[in-house]
Amino acid sequence: MFYFSLSRVSLVRTPGSLLVRCQQQFKRKFAMQSLNLKPEFKDESLLRKGSYVNGKWITEGEDYFEVTDPANGALISKLPNHDVGVVQEAIKAANSTFKTYKNMPPKDRAQCLRRMYSLMMENIDDLSALITWENGKPLNDAINEVRYAASFFDWFADEALRMYGTTIQPANPTSRAFTIRQPVGVCGIVCPWNFPAAMISRKASAALAAGCTVVLKPDPQTPLSALALAHLIEKAGFPAGAFNIVVTQKHTAEVGLALCESPLVKKISFTGSTAVGKILMKQSASTMKKLSFELGGNAPLIVFDDADVDYAIEQVIACKFISLGQTCVCANRLYVQRAVVEEFSEKLAKRVRGFKIGHGLHKDTTHTCLINTNAVAKVERHAQDAISKGAEIVVAGGRLPEIGENFYAPTILKNVRPDSQVAHEETFGPLCAIIPFDTMEEVVGYANDTPFGLAAYVFSNNINTLYTAMESLDAGMISCNTGIFRDAAVPFGGVKESGFGREGSLHGIDDYTVLKTVILGGLPERL
C-alpha cells in the first residue's frame, strides 16, 4: 500500500513542461505493502472463462486475450476471442427464446428479477472483489456499485407489472382507441469498463422486465463481472437464451457491427464514447433499430458565492473523485464564483492531500489507479495545457511510477482559462480544474459551450439561483446541492451529443418497448 502526501505550491503561469519538475519536488510518504493483492472468493463458480450463449458456456477459441489487474499488470484470466460466428449464434438463440419469453406472465418475470437481486446481494463480497480486481476501483466503491447494480433488478421487478397503456376517444363517436406496450425484441447491449456490473444491470434488467431477450458485449478490459452476472442470471431462473454474453477483444468491431446490422436485433443500447456511438448509429441505420445511447459528458459543476463551501467540497469529493474521475457524470470542470475561489481551492486541496492511494483491495485505500496508460497520458496532457495557459497549481499530483504505470495522483489547478482543453474535452481522470466566474450569465455561457449535455451540478443557498441555473443549463440531468445521481428511481440520460433515451426510473422500461395503437370501429353510438 502506498500513501502520498502533497504539499501546496503557488506557481503562477508555470509552463506545462515544468509540471513534471514541480511534481518531483514533492515528498511522498510511503507505507510499503505489496500491490500484488489477490481476492479470495467464497464462490469460485462466479469466475467464468468464456461466452455464455443459449444457457451454455463456450470456453474454447482459436486464440485468447488477457484480463489483467490495472493496479499491477498481473494476469487475472485468459478468455477466448470469440468472433462473429458466436455472436450470430447468440442472436439466433435470443430470437428463438424471445418468441416464448415475451409471453411469460409479468409476475413470473418479476420473480426472476427479484431472485437476481437477492443472488447479487448474497454474493456482494465476491462480486465487489471481482470488480476491484479487474477494474481497479477501491473495494468500498465496488461494494457500492454492486448495491447500485442489484437495485435495478429490484426496481424493474416492480416495473415489469406496470407496462400500462392509454385509452383514447377518437373524433368518430363509433370508434374507440387504446394503446399497449409490447417488448421490442432482441436487444444488443454494449457496455463500458468503468462500471462493469452497474451498466449491465441498468440496461439488462429493464430489457428482461419488458419481455425482451439480450445479447451483451462487455468491454474486454472488464468482462469477468459480466460473466459472473450471467452465472447468477442462470441461477435466478431466466430461460436459456434470454441473456447471452459474447466476449472478445480482437473482434470487438466485427461483433458490434453484427449486432447493429442483424435484422433479428431490434434495439441497441450503448454506453461509451460519443465517437463510437455515432459509428453504431450509422451501422444500425440499415435496419432502423431502436436506439438508446449514453455517451460522453463534460459535466460543469458551479459553486455560487452564497453556497455552503464546506458542504460543496464534500459533494465535489464524492462527485469528482469517485473512481478518480472515471465516470461519465463526474464534474469535469469546476466553475467557482470569484469571491470564494481562494477559500474553495484551499479547502479542497486539504481534503485531497488526505487521499490514500494504493491497490483497491487494501482496506485503507481511498483512491486507486486509472484503467490504462492512455488514460494517464490524457490527464497529464490536459493539465499541462491548462498550466501553459496560465493556470496556477494548487496540488501538483501527477504520475506515481513508484507504485505503477497506471497511478496518477489528483491534480488541482485554479484560475484555469475557459479556453483550456479541460474545459472542452472530457478528461475522465483526477484533474480538478477550477475556473473563476463573476455572473450567472457568464457561467451559464461557459457551461453550455460544449456539444455534450449529460449532467450538471449547481451549488447555492438561494432557490432562485438554483432554479434559474437549472432551467438555463443544457443537460439531461441537473443536480442541485448534491453530487450524487445514483438511484434506480431516477431517470438517467443526456441531451445533445451525450445521447438520448433514459435508463432507470419509471421511464427506463419504455426504451425496451414499442407502443401499439389499436382502434375499434363500427361500434354502436352511446345511448
N, C-alpha and C positions, 0 to 999 in steps of 0.2 A: 504494500500500500504506500502510495506517495502522497504527502500533503505538501501544498505550496503556500507560501505567504508572499504577497506582493506589496511592495511599498508604493507610495504615491510619487508621481513626478509631475512637474508643471512645465512642460516644454511647449512653447508656442511656436507654431509653424515648423515643427520638426519634419524634415524631409522624410518621405517614406523609406528611403534607403537607410536611414539612421534608426529605424524602428528595431531592427534586429540587434544593433549595438546597444540600444537602450534596454532591451529586454535582457541582454547578457549582464547588465549591471545589477539585476535583482538577485537577492539572496533567497534561495528556495530551501525550505526545511523539509527534509525527507525522513519519514519513519519507514525504514526499509522492511518491506514484506514482499513476498513473491507475487508477481502478477499472474503466475501460472496457476490460477484457480480454476477448478472444475466442479460443477454442481454434482451433488449426489441426488438421484431421483428415487422417489418412493415406488414409482411405477415405470419400469423401463420400457413397457409396451408403448408408451407415448412417443418413443424415439423411432420414427419410421424412416425407411430408406428408399422410397420410390413414389411413383404416381399412384393415385387412387382412382380407379375407373370401374364403374358399374359394380361397386362393392368388393373389388379385388385390388390387391396391391401388386404393382408391376415394378419389380426391383432390378430387373436386368436391362442393360442398354449397350449400345456399341461403344460408348465412351462415357466418362463421368466428369462431374465438376465438383469442386471442393467448397464446403461451407466452413468458414474459419471464424475464430474469435477475433473481433476487430480490436480488442484491447492488446492482444499479444501475437496475433497471427497464427495461433495454434490451430491445427486441424481439428474440426469437430466431426465432420462426416463427409462422405462422398455419395453423391446422388447421380442417377443416370440422366444423361442429356436426352430426354425424350423429344421426338420430332413430331412433325405434322401428322404422321400416321396415328400416333397415340391420341392427339387432341381430336382427330376426326372420330376415333373410336369413342372418346368421351362424349362428344357431341351427339353421336348416334344413341348412346346409352341414355343420355339425358333426355333426348327427344322421345325415346321409347317409354321411359318412366313417366314423362310428363303426361302422357295420354291417360294414365290412371291416377297419378298423384294429384292432378288438378281437380279430380272428383273426390278426393279424400275429404270427409267432413271437416270443416274448420276446427271443430272441437278436437278431433284426432291430431290434426297438425299442431294445434296449440299444446297438446300433451307432449308431443315430441320436442317442441321448442322448450317447454318447461323442464323436461328431463335434461336437455342440453345445458340449460342454465345451471341446474343442480350439479351435473357432472363437472362443469368448469369450476364451480366453487369448491367442489370436493377435491379437485386436483390443482387448486390455485398455487400451491407451493411449487409443484413441478412445472406448471405452465409458465409461471413468472421466472423461474430459474432458467428455463429454456429461452425465453425472450432475452434475458440479460446475456446469456451465453452467446447467442448469435447476433444480437443487435448491439449490445454493449451498454445499454442504459442501466442506471442504478437499480438494484433489486427492488427497492421501495417503489420506484416509478413503474417497474414491471408489474408489481402486485396491483397497483392502481389501474394499470392498463387491463389486466385480466378481469378485475371487477367491472370496469367500464365495458369491456367486450362482452362479458356474460350478461350484463344488464340489457343488452339489445335482444337477446333471446327471451328474456323475461318480459320485456316490453312488448315485443311483437307476438308473443303468445297470446296476449290480450287483443292486440290489433287484428290478429287473424279472424277474430269473431266479429269484427266491426267494419267489414267492407260494405258500407251502405251505398244504396243508390238514391235516386230522387224521383219524385212524382211530378209530372208536368201536365198542365191543361193546355192543349194546342188551341189555336183560334177556332178550329172546326169543333162545334159542340158535340158532334157524334164520334169524336176521336179522343183517345186517351194516350198518354205517353209516359214512359218511365225509363230510368237508366239502371244498368247493373255494371258492376266492375268484375272483370274476369282476369285471371293470370295471363301475362303477356306471352309466356312460353319459356324456352330455354334461354338462360341468361349467362352471358360471358362476363366474368368478373376478373379484372386485372388490378392487383394491389401492390402497394409500395412496401419498402423495408422499415419505415420509421415507426409504424405501429403494426407489427406483423400479426397480431391477434385481433385488435380492435377494428382495423379497416376491413378485415374479412367478415367479422361478426356484424358490423353495421350494415353491410350490404346483403350478406347471405341470409341473415335472419329475416329481413324484410321479404326477400325473394321466396324463401321457403314458406313463410307465413301466408303469402299471397297464393301459393299453389304452383309456383314456378320451380324449375329444376336449374341446377347450377353447374357450370364448368369454370373452374378457378385457375388462374395463372398467378402464383405468388412470385415475389421478387427473388431471384436466385441468391441474393445475399442473406435472406432470412426465410427459407422455405420450411424449416423444421417446425415452427409454430403452427403453420397452416396444416401440415401433415398430422400434428397432434390433434388439432381440431377435427380433422376428418375421422380420426380414430374414435373420438368421442361422439361425433355425429352418428357413426355406425352403431355405437352402444346405445345412443338415445332412441333408436328405433326407426329412423328415417329409412325408406326403402332404397335398395341398391339402385344407383343411377340418379338419385335425387341430388347428390352432392359429389362432384368429381374434381380431382386436382391433377394438373399436369405440371411436372417440374422440369425445368430446363434452364440452362444458361446459354448454351451455344445456339439454340434455335428460338430464342426469345422473339425475334422479329417475325419469323415464319409462323409461330404459334399465334401471335397476336393477329396477324393477317388472316389466318384461317378462321379465327373466331369472328372477325369483322366481316368476312366475305361469305361465310356459310349461310345459306338460306334457312337452315334449321335453327340458327341462333337468332332470337327476336329482339334481344336487348344487350347492350354493352354498358357496363358500369366500370368506370376507371377513376382511380385516384393516382395522381402523379403530376408530372410537369405539363405546362401548357403546350410546349412544343410537341410532346408525344401525344397529347390529347388531340391536337389538330391533325396529326397523322392518322390516328384511329378514327376520327370523324370522317376524313376523306375516304378511308378504306371501307367504312360502313355505309357510305352513300349508295353503293350499288344495290344494296338490299333494303335501303330505307329503314334501318333499325331504329328502335327507340334507344335513346342515349341519356346517360346521366354522368356528368363529369365533375369531379372536384379537383381543380388544377392548382396552378401556382398562386402564391399570395405575396403580398408586400405590405403587411399589416402596419398601419400607423397607430401609435399609442400617444395620446395627447394628455398632457397634465397642465391644467389651468392653475393660475397662481392662488386661487381660492380653495384648491384641493387640500386634503389632508396628506401632506407629503410622506409622512411615515407610513400611512396606510397604502398609499400609491406604490411605494417602494416594495412593500410586502407583495403586492399584486404583480409588480414587474418581475420580481424574483420568480414567482410562480409561472408567469406568462412567457417571459423572455428566455429564461434559462432552463426550463424543463427540457430534458434530453439535449442540453447545450444548444438550444435554439433550433433543433432539427424537427420542427413541426410546422405544418402549413399555416397555422394560426398564431405562431409566435410573433410578438411585436418585432418587426424588422427595423423600424425607425422610430425614435422617441422624440416627440416634439414637446418641449418644456417651455412654458412661458418665462420670459427673460428674468422676471423678478425672483424666480425660485430656482434658476439653473444651478447656481453655486451650491445651494443647500441640497438640492436633489442629487447632484453629482457626488458630493462628499458622502452623503448618507448611503447612496447606492454602492459606492466604492468600498465603504466599510463592510457592508454585507458580503460583497463579492470576495473580498480578501479572506473571508472566513470559509469559503468553499474548500472541501476536501476532495481532491481528485485522485482517482485510482481505479482499480478494477471494480466493476459493478457488483460483483458477488461479495465484496467485503462490506461488512455491516456498517462501517463508519463512512463509507463513500457517499458524498452528496452529488458529485458530478463525475462523469467518466470521459469517454473518448468520442470522437466523431467516427462516422461509419467507414471512411476510407481517406486516402491521402489527397484525392481530388477535392474532397470537402474541406480539408485543412488548407489547401492552396487557395481556395476561393475566399475563405475568411481572411487570410493573410493579404490577398490582393485587394480586397475591399478596404481593409484597414490602412494599407499603405497609400491607396488612392485618396482616402479622406485626409490623412495626415499631410500628404503632398499639397493639398488644397487649403491647409491652414488649421486643421483640427488640432485640438490640444489633447494630449494623452493624460488621462486620469489614472487608469490602470493599464499597464502595457500588455500583460498577459503574454500570449504568443505560444509558439511551439514548445513542447516539453519532450525533447528527444531522450532525456534521461529516463522517461517512462516508456515511451513508444512512439512510433511514427504517426499514429492517428490521434495523439493527445495534443490539445490546444487549450491553454488557459484563457479564460474570458478576458476580453479587451474592452475597456470603456473609454470612449472619446467624447469630448464636449466641444461645443461651438463648431459642429460639423456643418459644412455648407450644403444647402439644399440641392446643389448640382452634383454632389458626390455619387459614386456608383452605388453605395449602400442605400441611398435614398430612392433609387430607381430599379435596383435588382434585388431579388430575394437572396439573402446571404446564406440562410439555412445553417447558421452556426453562431458561436458565442461572441459576436461583435455587437456591442451596445453603443449605438451612435446617437448622441444627444444633440438635437437641432433646436436652437432657440427661436421663439416667435413672439410677436407682440399682440396681434389682434386675432379675433375669431375668423375674420375674412381671410387673413393671411394664412392661418394654419389649415383651414379647410381647403384652400387652394393648393397648398403643399400636399396635403393628404390625398387629394383626388387626382394629383398629377401622376397617374400611373395607369397602365392598361388593366391592372388587376383590381379585384374588388371582393376579397373573401371576408376578412374580418377587420374590425377597427375597434379601438379602445379609447374611452374618454373618462377623465377623472376631474370632477368638480363637485363642490358642495352647493352649487346653485342649480336648481332644477331647470330654470330657463336656459342656462348654458348647456346642460346635458341635452335638453330637448332640441335646441337649435342645432347643435352639432350632430345629433343622431339623425335628424331629418336631412342634413346637408351632406353627409358623408356617403360616398358611393361604395357601399359594401353590402354583402348579403347578411352579415351579422355584425351588430353593433353592441359592444359590451360596455355598460356604464358603471363605473366604480367597482368593477371586478375584472380579474384577469383570466377567469376560467369559463370555458364554453362546454366542458364535457358533461353531458347529461342526455340520456336516451330520450327524454321527453322533449328536448329542444331541437327544432329544425336546424340542420347543418348544411350549409351550401353558400355559394357565392354568385356574383354577377360579373359582367364584363368578361375578361379573359381568364377569370378564375373559375369559369364553368357555369353549369346550370343543373337543375334538379335539387332535391332536398333529401337528406338522409336522417333517420331517426324521426321521432315525433309522430303525431297522427298523420302527417303528410308523407312519411317515409315509404309507406306501402304503395302509394299512388304510382310511383315510378316503375313499379313492377306489375302494373295492371293496365288494361285497356278499358275504356268506357264504351259500353254498348248501349245504343238507344233503341228502344222498342216502341212502336206505335201500333195501337189497336184502333182500327177504323170500322165504320159501319155499325156503330153501337146505337141503340135507341136514344132519343133525346130524353133528358131528365124529365121526370114527372113534375 
